[in-house]
Amino acid sequence: MALAAVKGDATLAELSQRFDVHANPIAQWKEPLIASAANAFGGESKTAAPPIDVKTGHAKIGELTLENDFLEGALIKVGLLSTKRSQKGD
């Protein structure tokens, strides 16, 4: 019924009589059908990406920076990394 209403071949009154249903439900079914029709062809999904927690991201960056600095210092101490390479544009 809603699909017939979307096609527009008949008025709501004619569809109501043809399907023996009041015109109000046909109009109510038609609206969500039109609204969700774009999704049928790969339109925009209603599920959005989860929000990004900036504080957690910054904390992780800090943690990884500390680990890298620690490991770099340890590799220099055991002679597996030259001190020239460890100087990052200082």
mmCIF file of the C-alpha atoms, coordinates in Angstrom:
data_MODEL
# 
_entry.id   MODEL 
# 
loop_
_atom_site.group_PDB 
_atom_site.id 
_atom_site.type_symbol 
_atom_site.label_atom_id 
_atom_site.label_alt_id 
_atom_site.label_comp_id 
_atom_site.label_asym_id 
_atom_site.label_entity_id 
_atom_site.label_seq_id 
_atom_site.pdbx_PDB_ins_code 
_atom_site.Cartn_x 
_atom_site.Cartn_y 
_atom_site.Cartn_z 
_atom_site.occupancy 
_atom_site.B_iso_or_equiv 
_atom_site.pdbx_formal_charge 
_atom_site.auth_seq_id 
_atom_site.auth_comp_id 
_atom_site.auth_asym_id 
_atom_site.auth_atom_id 
_atom_site.pdbx_PDB_model_num 
ATOM 1  C CA . MET A 1 1  ? 0.000   0.000  0.000  1.00 0.00 ? 1  MET A CA 1 
ATOM 2  C CA . ALA A 1 2  ? 2.740   2.448  0.925  1.00 0.00 ? 2  ALA A CA 1 
ATOM 3  C CA . LEU A 1 3  ? 4.603   1.574  -2.257 1.00 0.00 ? 3  LEU A CA 1 
ATOM 4  C CA . ALA A 1 4  ? 1.475   2.254  -4.300 1.00 0.00 ? 4  ALA A CA 1 
ATOM 5  C CA . ALA A 1 5  ? 1.167   5.601  -2.525 1.00 0.00 ? 5  ALA A CA 1 
ATOM 6  C CA . VAL A 1 6  ? 4.790   6.446  -3.341 1.00 0.00 ? 6  VAL A CA 1 
ATOM 7  C CA . LYS A 1 7  ? 4.262   5.619  -7.009 1.00 0.00 ? 7  LYS A CA 1 
ATOM 8  C CA . GLY A 1 8  ? 1.578   8.304  -7.122 1.00 0.00 ? 8  GLY A CA 1 
ATOM 9  C CA . ASP A 1 9  ? -0.611  6.459  -9.626 1.00 0.00 ? 9  ASP A CA 1 
ATOM 10 C CA . ALA A 1 10 ? -3.645  6.946  -7.393 1.00 0.00 ? 10 ALA A CA 1 
ATOM 11 C CA . THR A 1 11 ? -4.782  9.338  -4.693 1.00 0.00 ? 11 THR A CA 1 
ATOM 12 C CA . LEU A 1 12 ? -4.875  8.341  -1.043 1.00 0.00 ? 12 LEU A CA 1 
ATOM 13 C CA . ALA A 1 13 ? -8.666  8.145  -1.257 1.00 0.00 ? 13 ALA A CA 1 
ATOM 14 C CA . GLU A 1 14 ? -8.449  5.743  -4.208 1.00 0.00 ? 14 GLU A CA 1 
ATOM 15 C CA . LEU A 1 15 ? -5.819  3.611  -2.467 1.00 0.00 ? 15 LEU A CA 1 
ATOM 16 C CA . SER A 1 16 ? -7.897  3.619  0.702  1.00 0.00 ? 16 SER A CA 1 
ATOM 17 C CA . GLN A 1 17 ? -10.860 2.272  -1.217 1.00 0.00 ? 17 GLN A CA 1 
ATOM 18 C CA . ARG A 1 18 ? -8.787  -0.248 -3.203 1.00 0.00 ? 18 ARG A CA 1 
ATOM 19 C CA . PHE A 1 19 ? -7.074  -1.741 -0.123 1.00 0.00 ? 19 PHE A CA 1 
ATOM 20 C CA . ASP A 1 20 ? -10.021 -1.212 2.238  1.00 0.00 ? 20 ASP A CA 1 
ATOM 21 C CA . VAL A 1 21 ? -7.857  0.747  4.662  1.00 0.00 ? 21 VAL A CA 1 
ATOM 22 C CA . HIS A 1 22 ? -8.319  4.282  5.942  1.00 0.00 ? 22 HIS A CA 1 
ATOM 23 C CA . ALA A 1 23 ? -6.147  6.918  4.237  1.00 0.00 ? 23 ALA A CA 1 
ATOM 24 C CA . ASN A 1 24 ? -4.311  7.875  7.465  1.00 0.00 ? 24 ASN A CA 1 
ATOM 25 C CA . PRO A 1 25 ? -2.314  4.613  7.836  1.00 0.00 ? 25 PRO A CA 1 
ATOM 26 C CA . ILE A 1 26 ? -1.363  4.722  4.154  1.00 0.00 ? 26 ILE A CA 1 
ATOM 27 C CA . ALA A 1 27 ? 0.016   8.247  4.599  1.00 0.00 ? 27 ALA A CA 1 
ATOM 28 C CA . GLN A 1 28 ? 1.834   7.175  7.796  1.00 0.00 ? 28 GLN A CA 1 
ATOM 29 C CA . TRP A 1 29 ? 3.442   4.169  6.060  1.00 0.00 ? 29 TRP A CA 1 
ATOM 30 C CA . LYS A 1 30 ? 4.413   6.250  3.056  1.00 0.00 ? 30 LYS A CA 1 
ATOM 31 C CA . GLU A 1 31 ? 6.601   8.718  5.012  1.00 0.00 ? 31 GLU A CA 1 
ATOM 32 C CA . PRO A 1 32 ? 9.068   6.202  6.531  1.00 0.00 ? 32 PRO A CA 1 
ATOM 33 C CA . LEU A 1 33 ? 9.260   4.371  3.209  1.00 0.00 ? 33 LEU A CA 1 
ATOM 34 C CA . ILE A 1 34 ? 10.380  7.539  1.454  1.00 0.00 ? 34 ILE A CA 1 
ATOM 35 C CA . ALA A 1 35 ? 12.755  8.461  4.285  1.00 0.00 ? 35 ALA A CA 1 
ATOM 36 C CA . SER A 1 36 ? 14.502  5.081  4.256  1.00 0.00 ? 36 SER A CA 1 
ATOM 37 C CA . ALA A 1 37 ? 14.508  4.569  0.481  1.00 0.00 ? 37 ALA A CA 1 
ATOM 38 C CA . ALA A 1 38 ? 17.955  6.180  0.090  1.00 0.00 ? 38 ALA A CA 1 
ATOM 39 C CA . ASN A 1 39 ? 19.479  3.543  2.386  1.00 0.00 ? 39 ASN A CA 1 
ATOM 40 C CA . ALA A 1 40 ? 18.295  0.763  0.079  1.00 0.00 ? 40 ALA A CA 1 
ATOM 41 C CA . PHE A 1 41 ? 20.860  1.852  -2.513 1.00 0.00 ? 41 PHE A CA 1 
ATOM 42 C CA . GLY A 1 42 ? 23.864  2.315  -0.250 1.00 0.00 ? 42 GLY A CA 1 
ATOM 43 C CA . GLY A 1 43 ? 22.833  5.673  1.085  1.00 0.00 ? 43 GLY A CA 1 
ATOM 44 C CA . GLU A 1 44 ? 24.020  7.133  4.321  1.00 0.00 ? 44 GLU A CA 1 
ATOM 45 C CA . SER A 1 45 ? 23.868  4.721  7.219  1.00 0.00 ? 45 SER A CA 1 
ATOM 46 C CA . LYS A 1 46 ? 22.184  5.728  10.461 1.00 0.00 ? 46 LYS A CA 1 
ATOM 47 C CA . THR A 1 47 ? 24.960  4.183  12.542 1.00 0.00 ? 47 THR A CA 1 
ATOM 48 C CA . ALA A 1 48 ? 27.625  6.825  12.991 1.00 0.00 ? 48 ALA A CA 1 
ATOM 49 C CA . ALA A 1 49 ? 31.189  6.174  14.008 1.00 0.00 ? 49 ALA A CA 1 
ATOM 50 C CA . PRO A 1 50 ? 31.688  6.234  17.759 1.00 0.00 ? 50 PRO A CA 1 
ATOM 51 C CA . PRO A 1 51 ? 32.901  9.582  19.079 1.00 0.00 ? 51 PRO A CA 1 
ATOM 52 C CA . ILE A 1 52 ? 36.660  9.940  19.415 1.00 0.00 ? 52 ILE A CA 1 
ATOM 53 C CA . ASP A 1 53 ? 37.965  10.342 22.952 1.00 0.00 ? 53 ASP A CA 1 
ATOM 54 C CA . VAL A 1 54 ? 40.736  12.920 22.516 1.00 0.00 ? 54 VAL A CA 1 
ATOM 55 C CA . LYS A 1 55 ? 41.986  12.614 26.093 1.00 0.00 ? 55 LYS A CA 1 
ATOM 56 C CA . THR A 1 56 ? 42.523  8.866  25.689 1.00 0.00 ? 56 THR A CA 1 
ATOM 57 C CA . GLY A 1 57 ? 44.305  9.442  22.370 1.00 0.00 ? 57 GLY A CA 1 
ATOM 58 C CA . HIS A 1 58 ? 46.640  12.025 23.891 1.00 0.00 ? 58 HIS A CA 1 
ATOM 59 C CA . ALA A 1 59 ? 47.340  9.757  26.838 1.00 0.00 ? 59 ALA A CA 1 
ATOM 60 C CA . LYS A 1 60 ? 48.234  6.902  24.496 1.00 0.00 ? 60 LYS A CA 1 
ATOM 61 C CA . ILE A 1 61 ? 50.552  9.150  22.460 1.00 0.00 ? 61 ILE A CA 1 
ATOM 62 C CA . GLY A 1 62 ? 52.316  10.214 25.654 1.00 0.00 ? 62 GLY A CA 1 
ATOM 63 C CA . GLU A 1 63 ? 52.634  6.612  26.815 1.00 0.00 ? 63 GLU A CA 1 
ATOM 64 C CA . LEU A 1 64 ? 54.118  5.491  23.494 1.00 0.00 ? 64 LEU A CA 1 
ATOM 65 C CA . THR A 1 65 ? 56.517  8.438  23.433 1.00 0.00 ? 65 THR A CA 1 
ATOM 66 C CA . LEU A 1 66 ? 57.814  7.501  26.882 1.00 0.00 ? 66 LEU A CA 1 
ATOM 67 C CA . GLU A 1 67 ? 58.233  3.865  25.819 1.00 0.00 ? 67 GLU A CA 1 
ATOM 68 C CA . ASN A 1 68 ? 60.104  4.878  22.661 1.00 0.00 ? 68 ASN A CA 1 
ATOM 69 C CA . ASP A 1 69 ? 62.416  7.192  24.610 1.00 0.00 ? 69 ASP A CA 1 
ATOM 70 C CA . PHE A 1 70 ? 63.102  4.481  27.184 1.00 0.00 ? 70 PHE A CA 1 
ATOM 71 C CA . LEU A 1 71 ? 63.833  1.846  24.549 1.00 0.00 ? 71 LEU A CA 1 
ATOM 72 C CA . GLU A 1 72 ? 66.027  4.239  22.590 1.00 0.00 ? 72 GLU A CA 1 
ATOM 73 C CA . GLY A 1 73 ? 68.074  4.957  25.714 1.00 0.00 ? 73 GLY A CA 1 
ATOM 74 C CA . ALA A 1 74 ? 68.379  1.242  26.487 1.00 0.00 ? 74 ALA A CA 1 
ATOM 75 C CA . LEU A 1 75 ? 69.528  0.434  22.926 1.00 0.00 ? 75 LEU A CA 1 
ATOM 76 C CA . ILE A 1 76 ? 72.132  3.208  23.067 1.00 0.00 ? 76 ILE A CA 1 
ATOM 77 C CA . LYS A 1 77 ? 73.449  1.845  26.407 1.00 0.00 ? 77 LYS A CA 1 
ATOM 78 C CA . VAL A 1 78 ? 73.928  -1.666 25.028 1.00 0.00 ? 78 VAL A CA 1 
ATOM 79 C CA . GLY A 1 79 ? 75.472  -0.328 21.812 1.00 0.00 ? 79 GLY A CA 1 
ATOM 80 C CA . LEU A 1 80 ? 72.750  -1.410 19.390 1.00 0.00 ? 80 LEU A CA 1 
ATOM 81 C CA . LEU A 1 81 ? 71.883  2.161  18.395 1.00 0.00 ? 81 LEU A CA 1 
ATOM 82 C CA . SER A 1 82 ? 74.317  4.954  17.593 1.00 0.00 ? 82 SER A CA 1 
ATOM 83 C CA . THR A 1 83 ? 74.020  8.258  19.407 1.00 0.00 ? 83 THR A CA 1 
ATOM 84 C CA . LYS A 1 84 ? 74.040  10.091 16.060 1.00 0.00 ? 84 LYS A CA 1 
ATOM 85 C CA . ARG A 1 85 ? 70.732  8.454  15.099 1.00 0.00 ? 85 ARG A CA 1 
ATOM 86 C CA . SER A 1 86 ? 69.184  9.199  18.502 1.00 0.00 ? 86 SER A CA 1 
ATOM 87 C CA . GLN A 1 87 ? 69.615  12.957 18.044 1.00 0.00 ? 87 GLN A CA 1 
ATOM 88 C CA . LYS A 1 88 ? 66.323  13.971 16.453 1.00 0.00 ? 88 LYS A CA 1 
ATOM 89 C CA . GLY A 1 89 ? 67.180  17.338 15.017 1.00 0.00 ? 89 GLY A CA 1 
ATOM 90 C CA . ASP A 1 90 ? 68.225  18.779 18.397 1.00 0.00 ? 90 ASP A CA 1 
# 
